[in-house]
Amino acid sequence: RIDLVLKTDKFIYVMEFKQGATAEEALAQINEKGYADAFASDSRTLYKIGVSFSDEQRNIERWLAE
């Protein structure tokens, strides 16, 4: 299940959030499970974003986009 899809007039953002895992793992999940596939024919620019949250900092640790 996709954690977040944000649509604007020009962009679509597909986001996966992970706590206690890496941003790379979050981005890999988007690609492996095909979360962005439903938007492939859309004319808007598509961004896939993986976000990891730190248990210690209780904040975003790292994010990656493609």
C-alpha positions as CSV (number, residue, x, y, z in Angstrom):
1,R,0.0,0.0,0.0
2,I,1.3,3.4,-0.9
3,D,2.1,5.7,2.1
4,L,1.4,8.9,0.3
5,V,0.5,10.2,-3.2
6,L,0.5,13.9,-3.7
7,K,-0.8,15.3,-7.0
8,T,-0.4,18.9,-8.2
9,D,-1.1,20.5,-11.5
10,K,2.5,19.7,-12.8
11,F,3.8,16.9,-10.5
12,I,2.9,13.6,-8.9
13,Y,4.9,12.5,-5.8
14,V,4.8,8.9,-4.7
15,M,6.3,8.6,-1.2
16,E,7.2,5.7,1.0
17,F,8.1,6.2,4.7
18,K,10.2,3.9,6.8
19,Q,11.1,4.0,10.5
20,G,14.1,2.0,11.5
21,A,15.0,1.3,7.8
22,T,16.8,3.2,5.1
23,A,15.6,5.6,2.5
24,E,17.1,3.2,0.0
25,E,14.8,0.5,1.2
26,A,11.8,2.8,1.0
27,L,12.6,3.8,-2.6
28,A,13.3,0.1,-3.5
29,Q,9.8,-0.8,-2.1
30,I,8.2,1.8,-4.4
31,N,10.0,0.3,-7.4
32,E,9.6,-3.4,-6.4
33,K,5.9,-3.2,-5.7
34,G,5.1,-0.9,-8.7
35,Y,3.5,1.8,-6.7
36,A,4.2,4.4,-9.4
37,D,3.0,2.2,-12.3
38,A,-0.5,3.6,-12.1
39,F,0.8,7.0,-13.0
40,A,3.0,6.1,-15.9
41,S,0.7,7.4,-18.6
42,D,0.0,10.7,-16.7
43,S,1.5,13.7,-18.4
44,R,2.7,15.2,-15.1
45,T,6.3,14.8,-13.9
46,L,6.5,11.8,-11.5
47,Y,8.8,11.7,-8.5
48,K,9.3,8.6,-6.3
49,I,10.6,9.5,-2.9
50,G,11.8,7.2,-0.1
51,V,12.0,8.7,3.4
52,S,13.6,7.2,6.5
53,F,12.9,8.4,10.0
54,S,15.4,8.1,12.8
55,D,14.3,6.5,16.0
56,E,16.8,8.5,18.0
57,Q,16.3,11.9,16.5
58,R,12.5,11.4,16.0
59,N,12.8,13.3,12.7
60,I,13.7,12.7,9.0
61,E,17.1,11.0,8.8
62,R,17.4,10.9,5.0
63,W,15.4,11.0,1.8
64,L,16.0,10.0,-1.8
65,A,14.2,10.8,-5.0
66,E,14.2,9.5,-8.5
